[in-house]
């Protein structure tokens, strides 16, 4: 009997996006990060059960990795939750805490569209997000 070597195909690592954050005004609190493919749920991912949501300590915000469920087109929304109450605080409808989006789209009146913030993940991707503060 002849034994043939068993070849095991190396599976590709799961898709992910490496995120770097700049422009934080303080190291207080945490970053609330949302990665979604759902246009209707962007930028508030609470209506997307398939969104990847995570909290990142601001001390680790320079570079971190967000795992993606699958290859596809995604958008990222980030909130600098300075008081760690797990939500964005507002004053007269304006955000009191910082925010940012993948691809750093211009903010004119309200959050950007999914299209303006979206990017493809087909393995590893990278996004550099600049935080913005209104108040």
N, CA, C and O atoms as a GROMACS GRO file, in nm:
protein
  540
    1UNK      N    1   0.084  -0.115   0.000
    1UNK     CA    2   0.000   0.000   0.000
    1UNK      C    3   0.090   0.124   0.000
    1UNK      O    4   0.190   0.130   0.073
    2UNK      N    5   0.054   0.223  -0.082
    2UNK     CA    6   0.130   0.347  -0.093
    2UNK      C    7   0.053   0.456  -0.020
    2UNK      O    8  -0.065   0.478  -0.046
    3UNK      N    9   0.122   0.524   0.071
    3UNK     CA   10   0.059   0.635   0.143
    3UNK      C   11   0.099   0.766   0.076
    3UNK      O   12   0.216   0.793   0.053
    4UNK      N   13  -0.001   0.844   0.046
    4UNK     CA   14   0.024   0.974  -0.015
    4UNK      C   15   0.019   1.080   0.094
    4UNK      O   16  -0.062   1.070   0.187
    5UNK      N   17   0.102   1.180   0.083
    5UNK     CA   18   0.098   1.286   0.184
    5UNK      C   19  -0.036   1.360   0.177
    5UNK      O   20  -0.090   1.386   0.070
    6UNK      N   21  -0.087   1.391   0.292
    6UNK     CA   22  -0.213   1.463   0.302
    6UNK      C   23  -0.183   1.612   0.295
    6UNK      O   24  -0.108   1.665   0.377
    7UNK      N   25  -0.240   1.677   0.197
    7UNK     CA   26  -0.221   1.820   0.182
    7UNK      C   27  -0.341   1.892   0.242
    7UNK      O   28  -0.456   1.867   0.203
    8UNK      N   29  -0.314   1.977   0.333
    8UNK     CA   30  -0.421   2.054   0.395
    8UNK      C   31  -0.407   2.198   0.346
    8UNK      O   32  -0.304   2.262   0.365
    9UNK      N   33  -0.511   2.244   0.285
    9UNK     CA   34  -0.508   2.381   0.235
    9UNK      C   35  -0.511   2.478   0.353
    9UNK      O   36  -0.592   2.464   0.445
   10UNK      N   37  -0.424   2.572   0.349
   10UNK     CA   38  -0.422   2.672   0.455
   10UNK      C   39  -0.542   2.764   0.436
   10UNK      O   40  -0.557   2.828   0.332
   11UNK      N   41  -0.625   2.770   0.536
   11UNK     CA   42  -0.741   2.856   0.524
   11UNK      C   43  -0.699   3.001   0.548
   11UNK      O   44  -0.610   3.030   0.628
   12UNK      N   45  -0.763   3.088   0.476
   12UNK     CA   46  -0.732   3.230   0.489
   12UNK      C   47  -0.780   3.280   0.625
   12UNK      O   48  -0.882   3.233   0.676
   13UNK      N   49  -0.707   3.372   0.682
   13UNK     CA   50  -0.752   3.427   0.811
   13UNK      C   51  -0.885   3.499   0.792
   13UNK      O   52  -0.915   3.546   0.682
   14UNK      N   53  -0.965   3.509   0.897
   14UNK     CA   54  -1.093   3.578   0.884
   14UNK      C   55  -1.070   3.725   0.850
   14UNK      O   56  -0.968   3.782   0.888
   15UNK      N   57  -1.164   3.787   0.779
   15UNK     CA   58  -1.145   3.928   0.744
   15UNK      C   59  -1.146   4.016   0.868
   15UNK      O   60  -1.210   3.985   0.968
   16UNK      N   61  -1.073   4.126   0.860
   16UNK     CA   62  -1.066   4.220   0.971
   16UNK      C   63  -1.026   4.356   0.918
   16UNK      O   64  -0.982   4.370   0.804
   17UNK      N   65  -1.042   4.456   1.004
   17UNK     CA   66  -0.998   4.591   0.970
   17UNK      C   67  -0.916   4.646   1.086
   17UNK      O   68  -0.960   4.645   1.201
   18UNK      N   69  -0.797   4.692   1.054
   18UNK     CA   70  -0.712   4.756   1.153
   18UNK      C   71  -0.749   4.904   1.156
   18UNK      O   72  -0.748   4.971   1.052
   19UNK      N   73  -0.783   4.953   1.273
   19UNK     CA   74  -0.830   5.090   1.289
   19UNK      C   75  -0.730   5.169   1.373
   19UNK      O   76  -0.682   5.121   1.475
   20UNK      N   77  -0.699   5.290   1.328
   20UNK     CA   78  -0.619   5.381   1.409
   20UNK      C   79  -0.701   5.509   1.427
   20UNK      O   80  -0.765   5.557   1.334
   21UNK      N   81  -0.697   5.561   1.548
   21UNK     CA   82  -0.774   5.679   1.584
   21UNK      C   83  -0.680   5.794   1.616
   21UNK      O   84  -0.582   5.777   1.689
   22UNK      N   85  -0.708   5.911   1.560
   22UNK     CA   86  -0.633   6.031   1.592
   22UNK      C   87  -0.730   6.141   1.633
   22UNK      O   88  -0.849   6.134   1.602
   23UNK      N   89  -0.680   6.242   1.701
   23UNK     CA   90  -0.760   6.358   1.736
   23UNK      C   91  -0.843   6.345   1.861
   23UNK      O   92  -0.935   6.425   1.882
   24UNK      N   93  -0.814   6.247   1.947
   24UNK     CA   94  -0.888   6.236   2.074
   24UNK      C   95  -0.852   6.355   2.161
   24UNK      O   96  -0.734   6.390   2.173
   25UNK      N   97  -0.951   6.419   2.223
   25UNK     CA   98  -0.921   6.535   2.306
   25UNK      C   99  -0.882   6.498   2.449
   25UNK      O  100  -0.830   6.581   2.523
   26UNK      N  101  -0.907   6.373   2.486
   26UNK     CA  102  -0.866   6.328   2.619
   26UNK      C  103  -0.853   6.176   2.618
   26UNK      O  104  -0.893   6.109   2.523
   27UNK      N  105  -0.796   6.123   2.725
   27UNK     CA  106  -0.786   5.978   2.740
   27UNK      C  107  -0.893   5.925   2.834
   27UNK      O  108  -0.887   5.810   2.878
   28UNK      N  109  -0.992   6.007   2.864
   28UNK     CA  110  -1.102   5.964   2.950
   28UNK      C  111  -1.193   5.869   2.874
   28UNK      O  112  -1.208   5.879   2.752
   29UNK      N  113  -1.254   5.776   2.948
   29UNK     CA  114  -1.361   5.692   2.893
   29UNK      C  115  -1.316   5.586   2.795
   29UNK      O  116  -1.210   5.525   2.808
   30UNK      N  117  -1.402   5.566   2.696
   30UNK     CA  118  -1.385   5.457   2.599
   30UNK      C  119  -1.434   5.500   2.462
   30UNK      O  120  -1.502   5.601   2.447
   31UNK      N  121  -1.398   5.420   2.362
   31UNK     CA  122  -1.451   5.438   2.228
   31UNK      C  123  -1.557   5.332   2.206
   31UNK      O  124  -1.534   5.214   2.233
   32UNK      N  125  -1.672   5.372   2.157
   32UNK     CA  126  -1.775   5.278   2.115
   32UNK      C  127  -1.762   5.264   1.964
   32UNK      O  128  -1.777   5.362   1.891
   33UNK      N  129  -1.735   5.143   1.919
   33UNK     CA  130  -1.706   5.117   1.778
   33UNK      C  131  -1.815   5.029   1.720
   33UNK      O  132  -1.858   4.931   1.782
   34UNK      N  133  -1.859   5.063   1.601
   34UNK     CA  134  -1.962   4.986   1.532
   34UNK      C  135  -1.916   4.962   1.388
   34UNK      O  136  -1.878   5.055   1.318
   35UNK      N  137  -1.921   4.837   1.344
   35UNK     CA  138  -1.889   4.797   1.207
   35UNK      C  139  -2.014   4.732   1.149
   35UNK      O  140  -2.061   4.632   1.203
   36UNK      N  141  -2.068   4.788   1.041
   36UNK     CA  142  -2.193   4.736   0.986
   36UNK      C  143  -2.192   4.733   0.833
   36UNK      O  144  -2.120   4.809   0.768
   37UNK      N  145  -2.272   4.644   0.778
   37UNK     CA  146  -2.296   4.640   0.634
   37UNK      C  147  -2.437   4.693   0.603
   37UNK      O  148  -2.474   4.705   0.487
   38UNK      N  149  -2.513   4.724   0.707
   38UNK     CA  150  -2.653   4.763   0.692
   38UNK      C  151  -2.664   4.914   0.673
   38UNK      O  152  -2.643   4.991   0.766
   39UNK      N  153  -2.699   4.955   0.552
   39UNK     CA  154  -2.711   5.097   0.519
   39UNK      C  155  -2.812   5.168   0.608
   39UNK      O  156  -2.791   5.282   0.649
   40UNK      N  157  -2.922   5.099   0.637
   40UNK     CA  158  -3.030   5.160   0.714
   40UNK      C  159  -2.995   5.172   0.862
   40UNK      O  160  -3.056   5.252   0.934
   41UNK      N  161  -2.900   5.095   0.909
   41UNK     CA  162  -2.861   5.097   1.050
   41UNK      C  163  -2.740   5.186   1.077
   41UNK      O  164  -2.694   5.195   1.191
   42UNK      N  165  -2.688   5.251   0.976
   42UNK     CA  166  -2.570   5.335   0.992
   42UNK      C  167  -2.611   5.478   1.020
   42UNK      O  168  -2.701   5.527   0.952
   43UNK      N  169  -2.552   5.549   1.113
   43UNK     CA  170  -2.439   5.511   1.197
   43UNK      C  171  -2.480   5.451   1.332
   43UNK      O  172  -2.393   5.410   1.409
   44UNK      N  173  -2.610   5.444   1.362
   44UNK     CA  174  -2.656   5.386   1.488
   44UNK      C  175  -2.680   5.237   1.467
   44UNK      O  176  -2.782   5.198   1.411
   45UNK      N  177  -2.589   5.157   1.511
   45UNK     CA  178  -2.596   5.013   1.485
   45UNK      C  179  -2.692   4.938   1.576
   45UNK      O  180  -2.701   4.815   1.567
   46UNK      N  181  -2.764   5.007   1.662
   46UNK     CA  182  -2.852   4.938   1.756
   46UNK      C  183  -2.962   4.860   1.684
   46UNK      O  184  -3.020   4.768   1.741
   47UNK      N  185  -2.992   4.897   1.560
   47UNK     CA  186  -3.096   4.828   1.484
   47UNK      C  187  -3.040   4.717   1.394
   47UNK      O  188  -3.114   4.659   1.315
   48UNK      N  189  -2.913   4.689   1.406
   48UNK     CA  190  -2.848   4.585   1.324
   48UNK      C  191  -2.794   4.475   1.415
   48UNK      O  192  -2.691   4.492   1.480
   49UNK      N  193  -2.864   4.364   1.418
   49UNK     CA  194  -2.822   4.252   1.503
   49UNK      C  195  -2.691   4.189   1.456
   49UNK      O  196  -2.624   4.122   1.534
   50UNK      N  197  -2.655   4.210   1.330
   50UNK     CA  198  -2.534   4.150   1.275
   50UNK      C  199  -2.412   4.242   1.283
   50UNK      O  200  -2.302   4.204   1.243
   51UNK      N  201  -2.432   4.363   1.333
   51UNK     CA  202  -2.321   4.457   1.344
   51UNK      C  203  -2.220   4.408   1.447
   51UNK      O  204  -2.256   4.340   1.544
   52UNK      N  205  -2.095   4.443   1.425
   52UNK     CA  206  -1.990   4.416   1.524
   52UNK      C  207  -1.980   4.541   1.609
   52UNK      O  208  -1.949   4.650   1.559
   53UNK      N  209  -2.005   4.526   1.739
   53UNK     CA  210  -1.996   4.638   1.833
   53UNK      C  211  -1.891   4.604   1.937
   53UNK      O  212  -1.885   4.491   1.986
   54UNK      N  213  -1.810   4.703   1.969
   54UNK     CA  214  -1.709   4.680   2.071
   54UNK      C  215  -1.674   4.812   2.140
   54UNK      O  216  -1.690   4.920   2.083
   55UNK      N  217  -1.626   4.800   2.262
   55UNK     CA  218  -1.577   4.915   2.338
   55UNK      C  219  -1.426   4.900   2.350
   55UNK      O  220  -1.375   4.792   2.380
   56UNK      N  221  -1.355   5.009   2.325
   56UNK     CA  222  -1.209   5.009   2.329
   56UNK      C  223  -1.166   5.120   2.424
   56UNK      O  224  -1.211   5.234   2.411
   57UNK      N  225  -1.080   5.087   2.519
   57UNK     CA  226  -1.029   5.189   2.610
   57UNK      C  227  -0.952   5.292   2.529
   57UNK      O  228  -0.879   5.258   2.436
   58UNK      N  229  -0.968   5.418   2.564
   58UNK     CA  230  -0.900   5.523   2.487
   58UNK      C  231  -0.749   5.506   2.488
   58UNK      O  232  -0.681   5.547   2.394
   59UNK      N  233  -0.695   5.448   2.594
   59UNK     CA  234  -0.550   5.425   2.600
   59UNK      C  235  -0.504   5.329   2.490
   59UNK      O  236  -0.388   5.333   2.450
   60UNK      N  237  -0.594   5.243   2.441
   60UNK     CA  238  -0.560   5.147   2.336
   60UNK      C  239  -0.612   5.189   2.199
   60UNK      O  240  -0.612   5.110   2.105
   61UNK      N  241  -0.657   5.314   2.187
   61UNK     CA  242  -0.724   5.358   2.065
   61UNK      C  243  -0.630   5.389   1.949
   61UNK      O  244  -0.676   5.405   1.836
   62UNK      N  245  -0.502   5.399   1.974
   62UNK     CA  246  -0.410   5.432   1.865
   62UNK      C  247  -0.420   5.330   1.753
   62UNK      O  248  -0.424   5.367   1.636
   63UNK      N  249  -0.425   5.203   1.786
   63UNK     CA  250  -0.438   5.095   1.687
   63UNK      C  251  -0.509   4.978   1.751
   63UNK      O  252  -0.470   4.932   1.858
   64UNK      N  253  -0.615   4.930   1.686
   64UNK     CA  254  -0.685   4.811   1.732
   64UNK      C  255  -0.747   4.743   1.610
   64UNK      O  256  -0.758   4.802   1.503
   65UNK      N  257  -0.789   4.618   1.627
   65UNK     CA  258  -0.843   4.540   1.517
   65UNK      C  259  -0.989   4.509   1.544
   65UNK      O  260  -1.027   4.470   1.654
   66UNK      N  261  -1.071   4.526   1.440
   66UNK     CA  262  -1.213   4.492   1.446
   66UNK      C  263  -1.234   4.372   1.355
   66UNK      O  264  -1.206   4.380   1.235
   67UNK      N  265  -1.282   4.260   1.408
   67UNK     CA  266  -1.309   4.144   1.324
   67UNK      C  267  -1.435   4.166   1.240
   67UNK      O  268  -1.533   4.222   1.290
   68UNK      N  269  -1.432   4.124   1.116
   68UNK     CA  270  -1.549   4.134   1.029
   68UNK      C  271  -1.614   3.996   1.017
   68UNK      O  272  -1.542   3.896   1.009
   69UNK      N  273  -1.747   3.989   1.016
   69UNK     CA  274  -1.813   3.859   1.005
   69UNK      C  275  -1.783   3.788   0.872
   69UNK      O  276  -1.775   3.665   0.868
   70UNK      N  277  -1.766   3.865   0.766
   70UNK     CA  278  -1.741   3.808   0.633
   70UNK      C  279  -1.685   3.918   0.544
   70UNK      O  280  -1.683   4.035   0.582
   71UNK      N  281  -1.642   3.880   0.426
   71UNK     CA  282  -1.600   3.981   0.329
   71UNK      C  283  -1.722   4.062   0.289
   71UNK      O  284  -1.834   4.011   0.291
   72UNK      N  285  -1.700   4.189   0.253
   72UNK     CA  286  -1.813   4.272   0.211
   72UNK      C  287  -1.781   4.419   0.219
   72UNK      O  288  -1.666   4.459   0.239
   73UNK      N  289  -1.885   4.500   0.204
   73UNK     CA  290  -1.873   4.645   0.211
   73UNK      C  291  -1.927   4.688   0.347
   73UNK      O  292  -2.041   4.656   0.382
   74UNK      N  293  -1.845   4.759   0.422
   74UNK     CA  294  -1.876   4.799   0.559
   74UNK      C  295  -1.856   4.948   0.578
   74UNK      O  296  -1.796   5.016   0.495
   75UNK      N  297  -1.909   4.998   0.690
   75UNK     CA  298  -1.881   5.133   0.736
   75UNK      C  299  -1.861   5.126   0.888
   75UNK      O  300  -1.921   5.042   0.955
   76UNK      N  301  -1.777   5.214   0.939
   76UNK     CA  302  -1.747   5.219   1.082
   76UNK      C  303  -1.792   5.353   1.138
   76UNK      O  304  -1.769   5.457   1.078
   77UNK      N  305  -1.857   5.348   1.254
   77UNK     CA  306  -1.889   5.468   1.331
   77UNK      C  307  -1.823   5.454   1.468
   77UNK      O  308  -1.826   5.346   1.527
   78UNK      N  309  -1.764   5.562   1.516
   78UNK     CA  310  -1.695   5.562   1.645
   78UNK      C  311  -1.745   5.679   1.729
   78UNK      O  312  -1.760   5.790   1.678
   79UNK      N  313  -1.771   5.655   1.856
   79UNK     CA  314  -1.809   5.759   1.951
   79UNK      C  315  -1.707   5.759   2.065
   79UNK      O  316  -1.673   5.654   2.118
   80UNK      N  317  -1.657   5.878   2.101
   80UNK     CA  318  -1.569   5.889   2.217
   80UNK      C  319  -1.658   5.909   2.339
   80UNK      O  320  -1.695   6.021   2.372
   81UNK      N  321  -1.690   5.802   2.405
   81UNK     CA  322  -1.777   5.800   2.523
   81UNK      C  323  -1.693   5.838   2.644
   81UNK      O  324  -1.647   5.752   2.719
   82UNK      N  325  -1.673   5.969   2.663
   82UNK     CA  326  -1.580   6.017   2.766
   82UNK      C  327  -1.625   5.984   2.908
   82UNK      O  328  -1.541   5.966   2.997
   83UNK      N  329  -1.755   5.974   2.931
   83UNK     CA  330  -1.802   5.945   3.066
   83UNK      C  331  -1.842   5.798   3.084
   83UNK      O  332  -1.900   5.762   3.186
   84UNK      N  333  -1.813   5.715   2.986
   84UNK     CA  334  -1.836   5.569   2.992
   84UNK      C  335  -1.979   5.531   3.029
   84UNK      O  336  -2.001   5.438   3.107
   85UNK      N  337  -2.077   5.603   2.973
   85UNK     CA  338  -2.217   5.567   2.997
   85UNK      C  339  -2.278   5.488   2.880
   85UNK      O  340  -2.399   5.468   2.875
   86UNK      N  341  -2.193   5.444   2.787
   86UNK     CA  342  -2.230   5.359   2.674
   86UNK      C  343  -2.328   5.424   2.577
   86UNK      O  344  -2.408   5.354   2.514
   87UNK      N  345  -2.322   5.556   2.564
   87UNK     CA  346  -2.404   5.625   2.464
   87UNK      C  347  -2.341   5.761   2.433
   87UNK      O  348  -2.255   5.808   2.507
   88UNK      N  349  -2.385   5.822   2.324
   88UNK     CA  350  -2.338   5.956   2.290
   88UNK      C  351  -2.426   6.058   2.360
   88UNK      O  352  -2.548   6.059   2.342
   89UNK      N  353  -2.365   6.144   2.440
   89UNK     CA  354  -2.439   6.250   2.508
   89UNK      C  355  -2.455   6.368   2.412
   89UNK      O  356  -2.365   6.399   2.334
   90UNK      N  357  -2.571   6.434   2.422
   90UNK     CA  358  -2.600   6.549   2.335
   90UNK      C  359  -2.647   6.667   2.417
   90UNK      O  360  -2.697   6.651   2.529
   91UNK      N  361  -2.631   6.786   2.360
   91UNK     CA  362  -2.683   6.909   2.417
   91UNK      C  363  -2.748   6.986   2.303
   91UNK      O  364  -2.682   7.022   2.206
   92UNK      N  365  -2.878   7.010   2.315
   92UNK     CA  366  -2.952   7.078   2.208
   92UNK      C  367  -2.929   7.012   2.072
   92UNK      O  368  -2.905   7.080   1.973
   93UNK      N  369  -2.936   6.883   2.070
   93UNK     CA  370  -2.923   6.800   1.949
   93UNK      C  371  -2.782   6.794   1.892
   93UNK      O  372  -2.759   6.730   1.789
   94UNK      N  373  -2.687   6.859   1.957
   94UNK     CA  374  -2.547   6.851   1.912
   94UNK      C  375  -2.471   6.753   2.000
   94UNK      O  376  -2.492   6.751   2.122
   95UNK      N  377  -2.384   6.673   1.942
   95UNK     CA  378  -2.305   6.579   2.022
   95UNK      C  379  -2.211   6.652   2.117
   95UNK      O  380  -2.138   6.742   2.076
   96UNK      N  381  -2.212   6.612   2.243
   96UNK     CA  382  -2.119   6.667   2.343
   96UNK      C  383  -1.988   6.588   2.342
   96UNK      O  384  -1.886   6.635   2.392
   97UNK      N  385  -1.992   6.469   2.285
   97UNK     CA  386  -1.875   6.382   2.281
   97UNK      C  387  -1.829   6.367   2.136
   97UNK      O  388  -1.904   6.394   2.043
   98UNK      N  389  -1.707   6.323   2.121
   98UNK     CA  390  -1.648   6.312   1.988
   98UNK      C  391  -1.703   6.196   1.909
   98UNK      O  392  -1.762   6.102   1.964
   99UNK      N  393  -1.684   6.203   1.777
   99UNK     CA  394  -1.730   6.099   1.687
   99UNK      C  395  -1.639   6.095   1.565
   99UNK      O  396  -1.566   6.190   1.537
  100UNK      N  397  -1.644   5.984   1.494
  100UNK     CA  398  -1.567   5.970   1.372
  100UNK      C  399  -1.623   5.857   1.287
  100UNK      O  400  -1.697   5.773   1.336
  101UNK      N  401  -1.585   5.857   1.160
  101UNK     CA  402  -1.637   5.758   1.066
  101UNK      C  403  -1.526   5.709   0.974
  101UNK      O  404  -1.429   5.780   0.949
  102UNK      N  405  -1.541   5.589   0.926
  102UNK     CA  406  -1.446   5.537   0.828
  102UNK      C  407  -1.446   5.630   0.706
  102UNK      O  408  -1.548   5.690   0.671
  103UNK      N  409  -1.332   5.642   0.645
  103UNK     CA  410  -1.306   5.726   0.528
  103UNK      C  411  -1.315   5.875   0.558
  103UNK      O  412  -1.297   5.957   0.468
  104UNK      N  413  -1.342   5.914   0.686
  104UNK     CA  414  -1.342   6.055   0.727
  104UNK      C  415  -1.421   6.147   0.634
  104UNK      O  416  -1.368   6.247   0.586
  105UNK      N  417  -1.549   6.115   0.608
  105UNK     CA  418  -1.628   6.201   0.520
  105UNK      C  419  -1.655   6.337   0.584
  105UNK      O  420  -1.651   6.352   0.706
  106UNK      N  421  -1.683   6.436   0.500
  106UNK     CA  422  -1.717   6.569   0.551
  106UNK      C  423  -1.848   6.561   0.628
  106UNK      O  424  -1.941   6.491   0.587
  107UNK      N  425  -1.855   6.634   0.739
  107UNK     CA  426  -1.976   6.640   0.820
  107UNK      C  427  -2.037   6.778   0.796
  107UNK      O  428  -1.978   6.881   0.832
  108UNK      N  429  -2.156   6.781   0.737
  108UNK     CA  430  -2.219   6.908   0.706
  108UNK      C  431  -2.339   6.930   0.798
  108UNK      O  432  -2.338   7.020   0.881
  109UNK      N  433  -2.440   6.851   0.782
  109UNK     CA  434  -2.560   6.860   0.868
  109UNK      C  435  -2.603   6.717   0.898
  109UNK      O  436  -2.670   6.653   0.817
  110UNK      N  437  -2.564   6.668   1.013
  110UNK     CA  438  -2.597   6.531   1.048
  110UNK      C  439  -2.488   6.434   1.006
  110UNK      O  440  -2.388   6.474   0.946
  111UNK      N  441  -2.510   6.306   1.037
  111UNK     CA  442  -2.408   6.206   1.006
  111UNK      C  443  -2.396   6.181   0.855
  111UNK      O  444  -2.489   6.210   0.780
  112UNK      N  445  -2.284   6.128   0.813
  112UNK     CA  446  -2.265   6.100   0.670
  112UNK      C  447  -2.350   5.980   0.628
  112UNK      O  448  -2.400   5.905   0.711
  113UNK      N  449  -2.365   5.964   0.499
  113UNK     CA  450  -2.435   5.848   0.445
  113UNK      C  451  -2.346   5.726   0.456
  113UNK      O  452  -2.224   5.737   0.470
  114UNK      N  453  -2.407   5.609   0.449
  114UNK     CA  454  -2.331   5.483   0.448
  114UNK      C  455  -2.233   5.485   0.331
  114UNK      O  456  -2.118   5.446   0.346
  115UNK      N  457  -2.280   5.530   0.216
  115UNK     CA  458  -2.197   5.532   0.096
  115UNK      C  459  -2.070   5.615   0.117
  115UNK      O  460  -1.962   5.576   0.072
  116UNK      N  461  -2.083   5.730   0.185
  116UNK     CA  462  -1.968   5.817   0.206
  116UNK      C  463  -1.865   5.755   0.300
  116UNK      O  464  -1.746   5.788   0.292
  117UNK      N  465  -1.909   5.667   0.388
  117UNK     CA  466  -1.818   5.608   0.488
  117UNK      C  467  -1.780   5.464   0.455
  117UNK      O  468  -1.698   5.405   0.526
  118UNK      N  469  -1.837   5.406   0.351
  118UNK     CA  470  -1.818   5.263   0.326
  118UNK      C  471  -1.686   5.232   0.256
  118UNK      O  472  -1.629   5.314   0.185
  119UNK      N  473  -1.639   5.109   0.280
  119UNK     CA  474  -1.515   5.059   0.221
  119UNK      C  475  -1.526   4.907   0.215
  119UNK      O  476  -1.607   4.847   0.285
  120UNK      N  477  -1.445   4.845   0.131
  120UNK     CA  478  -1.450   4.700   0.113
  120UNK      C  479  -1.351   4.630   0.205
  120UNK      O  480  -1.239   4.677   0.226
  121UNK      N  481  -1.395   4.519   0.259
  121UNK     CA  482  -1.307   4.430   0.335
  121UNK      C  483  -1.307   4.297   0.261
  121UNK      O  484  -1.411   4.232   0.249
  122UNK      N  485  -1.190   4.257   0.212
  122UNK     CA  486  -1.180   4.128   0.144
  122UNK      C  487  -1.065   4.046   0.199
  122UNK      O  488  -1.011   3.959   0.131
  123UNK      N  489  -1.029   4.074   0.319
  123UNK     CA  490  -0.919   4.008   0.390
  123UNK      C  491  -0.883   4.100   0.504
  123UNK      O  492  -0.955   4.107   0.604
  124UNK      N  493  -0.772   4.169   0.489
  124UNK     CA  494  -0.734   4.270   0.587
  124UNK      C  495  -0.753   4.407   0.525
  124UNK      O  496  -0.721   4.428   0.408
  125UNK      N  497  -0.806   4.499   0.603
  125UNK     CA  498  -0.824   4.637   0.558
  125UNK      C  499  -0.771   4.729   0.667
  125UNK      O  500  -0.743   4.685   0.779
  126UNK      N  501  -0.756   4.856   0.635
  126UNK     CA  502  -0.706   4.953   0.732
  126UNK      C  503  -0.786   5.082   0.717
  126UNK      O  504  -0.815   5.126   0.605
  127UNK      N  505  -0.822   5.141   0.830
  127UNK     CA  506  -0.891   5.269   0.831
  127UNK      C  507  -0.828   5.359   0.936
  127UNK      O  508  -0.809   5.317   1.050
  128UNK      N  509  -0.795   5.482   0.898
  128UNK     CA  510  -0.746   5.583   0.991
  128UNK      C  511  -0.860   5.682   1.011
  128UNK      O  512  -0.904   5.747   0.916
  129UNK      N  513  -0.909   5.692   1.135
  129UNK     CA  514  -1.025   5.776   1.164
  129UNK      C  515  -0.985   5.894   1.250
  129UNK      O  516  -0.921   5.876   1.354
  130UNK      N  517  -1.022   6.015   1.206
  130UNK     CA  518  -0.998   6.138   1.282
  130UNK      C  519  -1.124   6.171   1.360
  130UNK      O  520  -1.232   6.180   1.303
  131UNK      N  521  -1.110   6.190   1.489
  131UNK     CA  522  -1.224   6.225   1.574
  131UNK      C  523  -1.259   6.372   1.554
  131UNK      O  524  -1.172   6.456   1.528
  132UNK      N  525  -1.390   6.401   1.567
  132UNK     CA  526  -1.440   6.538   1.556
  132UNK      C  527  -1.519   6.569   1.681
  132UNK      O  528  -1.584   6.481   1.738
  133UNK      N  529  -1.515   6.694   1.725
  133UNK     CA  530  -1.588   6.739   1.843
  133UNK      C  531  -1.664   6.866   1.806
  133UNK      O  532  -1.608   6.958   1.746
  134UNK      N  533  -1.791   6.870   1.842
  134UNK     CA  534  -1.875   6.987   1.810
  134UNK      C  535  -1.876   7.086   1.927
  134UNK      O  536  -1.880   7.207   1.905
  135UNK      N  537  -1.873   7.037   2.049
  135UNK     CA  538  -1.880   7.123   2.169
  135UNK      C  539  -1.755   7.106   2.253
  135UNK      O  540  -1.741   7.170   2.358
   0.00000   0.00000   0.00000
